[in-house]
Amino acid sequence: MKKLFLMFMLLTPLAIADERAEIFISPSYGSYRGQKKNDINQEVKNVIGSGVKISFERRQPFVDDSGAGIGAGIVYNALKVKGDGINSGSGNLVSVPIYLTLGSGLDNGIYTKGSFGLSLSSGNVKWTDKNGGHGEIKAAPVSGYGAISIGVQKNRFSAGISVASTPKLKRSYSSPTKNYRDKFSDGLISLEFGYAPRYE
């Protein structure tokens, strides 16, 4: 976290001369919900909980009100396997997405943007169940990243909603009657609140 903060402080003086440079704070919500319990006889899923994303983006106009730019951030989410007959530890997922962004709406009004790039990730969670099984889910070190956002902005401030992919997760499980090892991905829904240090 300290390294990311220092990166933001170093990049901000370079970015404020651009058309739109913005810092975002985004509470995120994963697929882990109380009503989405895992069936112990099926592959586990819905393991990503709530968290937060802090990111920095800079965009420049190229056609009318459209713009392209770059972004980077850090994302934290809880990990837990929930279900009847399942005993799960508490884990976490930390990722650092680095991406290109393309969209419309650099001035006041509605904005839309799509982002794509790579995500560097770490984290895991382990669980056992009443079938005598045990498993682990851990993040792939490198995976693709994509997001779509829409919102409104007024001068220095913006607010919107974003849907983003999660890092690829490696899933392994072993019990007396069943074994599996594979990969899967999930999605995050985030509210995003932005602040542009300089607005002209």
Residue pairs with C-beta under 8 A, 6 or more apart in sequence:
1 74
4 54
4 73
4 74
4 96
7 56
7 72
8 23
8 56
11 56
11 58
12 21
12 23
12 56
12 197
15 21
15 56
15 58
15 197
16 197
16 198
17 198
18 58
18 59
18 60
18 69
19 59
19 60
19 61
19 67
19 106
20 57
20 58
20 59
20 60
20 67
20 69
20 106
20 196
21 56
21 57
21 58
21 59
21 196
21 197
21 198
22 56
22 57
22 58
22 158
22 194
22 195
22 196
23 54
23 55
23 56
23 194
23 195
23 196
23 197
24 53
24 54
24 55
24 56
24 57
24 73
24 192
24 193
24 194
25 52
25 53
25 54
25 192
25 193
25 194
26 52
26 53
26 54
26 55
26 162
26 190
26 191
26 192
26 193
27 50
27 51
27 52
27 190
27 191
28 50
28 51
28 52
28 53
28 75
28 77
28 164
28 188
28 189
28 190
29 50
29 188
29 189
29 190
30 47
30 48
30 49
30 50
30 51
30 77
30 78
30 166
30 186
30 187
30 188
31 45
31 46
31 47
31 48
31 186
31 187
32 46
32 47
32 48
32 49
32 50
32 78
32 79
32 80
32 82
33 46
34 82
36 46
36 82
37 82
37 83
37 84
38 44
38 45
38 46
38 81
38 82
38 83
38 86
39 83
40 83
40 84
40 85
40 86
40 129
40 130
40 131
40 133
41 131
41 178
43 171
43 173
43 180
43 182
43 184
44 81
44 83
44 86
44 127
44 135
44 137
44 171
44 173
45 184
45 186
46 82
46 186
47 79
47 80
47 81
47 82
47 125
47 137
47 169
47 186
48 77
48 78
48 79
48 93
48 166
48 186
48 188
49 77
49 78
49 79
49 80
50 77
50 78
51 75
51 76
51 77
51 78
51 93
51 188
52 75
52 76
53 73
53 74
53 75
53 76
53 190
53 192
54 73
54 74
55 71
55 72
55 73
55 74
55 97
56 71
56 72
56 73
57 69
57 70
57 71
57 101
58 69
58 70
58 71
59 67
59 68
59 69
59 101
59 103
59 106
59 113
60 67
60 68
60 69
61 67
61 106
62 68
65 104
65 105
65 106
65 107
66 102
66 103
66 104
66 106
67 102
67 103
67 104
67 106
68 100
68 101
68 102
69 100
69 101
70 98
70 99
70 100
70 101
71 97
71 98
71 99
71 100
71 101
71 115
71 117
72 96
72 97
72 98
72 99
73 96
73 97
74 94
74 95
74 96
75 93
75 94
75 95
75 96
75 97
75 188
76 92
76 93
76 94
77 92
77 93
77 166
77 188
78 90
78 91
78 92
78 93
79 90
79 91
79 92
79 93
79 123
79 124
79 125
79 137
80 88
80 89
80 90
80 91
80 125
81 88
81 125
81 127
81 135
81 137
82 88
83 129
85 129
85 130
85 131
86 127
86 128
86 129
86 130
87 127
87 128
87 129
88 125
88 126
88 127
89 125
89 126
89 127
90 125
91 123
91 124
91 125
91 126
91 137
92 123
92 125
93 121
93 122
93 123
93 139
93 166
93 167
94 121
94 122
94 123
94 139
95 119
95 120
95 121
95 122
95 123
95 139
95 166
95 167
96 119
96 120
96 121
97 115
97 117
97 118
97 119
97 145
97 164
98 117
98 118
98 119
98 120
98 145
99 115
99 116
99 117
99 118
99 145
99 147
100 115
100 116
100 117
101 113
101 114
101 115
102 113
102 114
102 115
103 111
103 112
103 113
103 114
103 149
104 111
104 112
104 113
105 111
105 112
105 113
105 153
107 153
108 153
108 154
108 155
109 152
109 153
110 150
110 151
110 152
111 149
111 150
111 151
111 152
111 153
111 158
111 160
112 148
112 149
112 150
113 148
113 149
114 146
114 147
114 148
114 149
115 145
115 146
115 147
115 148
115 149
115 164
116 144
116 145
116 146
116 147
117 144
117 145
118 142
118 143
118 144
118 145
119 142
119 143
119 144
119 145
119 167
120 141
120 142
121 139
121 140
121 141
121 142
121 143
121 167
122 139
122 141
123 138
123 139
124 136
124 137
124 138
124 139
125 136
125 137
125 138
126 134
126 135
126 136
127 134
127 135
127 136
128 134
128 135
129 175
131 175
131 176
131 177
131 178
132 175
132 176
133 173
133 174
133 175
133 176
133 178
134 173
134 174
134 175
135 171
135 172
135 173
135 174
136 171
136 172
137 169
137 170
137 171
137 172
138 169
138 170
139 167
139 168
139 169
139 170
140 167
140 168
140 169
140 170
140 183
143 167
143 168
143 185
144 165
144 168
145 164
145 165
145 167
146 164
146 165
147 162
147 163
147 164
147 165
148 162
148 163
148 164
149 160
149 161
149 162
149 163
149 192
150 160
150 161
151 158
151 159
151 160
151 161
151 192
152 158
152 159
152 160
153 159
153 194
155 196
155 199
156 195
156 196
156 197
156 199
157 193
157 194
157 195
157 196
158 192
158 193
158 194
158 195
158 196
159 191
159 192
159 193
159 194
160 191
160 192
160 194
161 189
161 190
161 191
161 192
162 189
162 190
162 191
162 192
163 187
163 188
163 189
163 190
164 187
164 188
164 190
165 185
165 186
165 187
165 188
166 185
166 186
166 187
166 188
167 185
168 183
168 184
168 185
169 183
169 184
169 185
169 186
170 181
170 182
170 183
171 180
171 181
171 182
171 183
171 184
172 180
172 181
173 179
173 180
173 181
